[in-house]
Amino acid sequence: MEELIKRVSERTGMPEDKAKTAIETVVGFLKERLPAPIAGHVDSALEHAGGTVVDKASDLIGNIGGMFGK
């Protein structure tokens, strides 16, 4: 998760603490809406993710930051 926090912070210009809050919000949102067996793996996937998951997540959040002029 630390790698994702750093990437989101860099791409959006957010301080790392705000990036962490944004990521936790998105992850919580996803876990609420995914089927229970899949939701249970979200945290593990983020902690052990290769570049692909981290890249996709940071791209998504970077795009959201772009919508707000970051």
Secondary structure, 3 states (H helix, E strand, C coil): CHHHHHHHHHHHCCCHHHHHHHHHHHHHHHHHHCCHHHHCCHHHHHHCCCHHHHHHHHHHHHHHHHHCCC
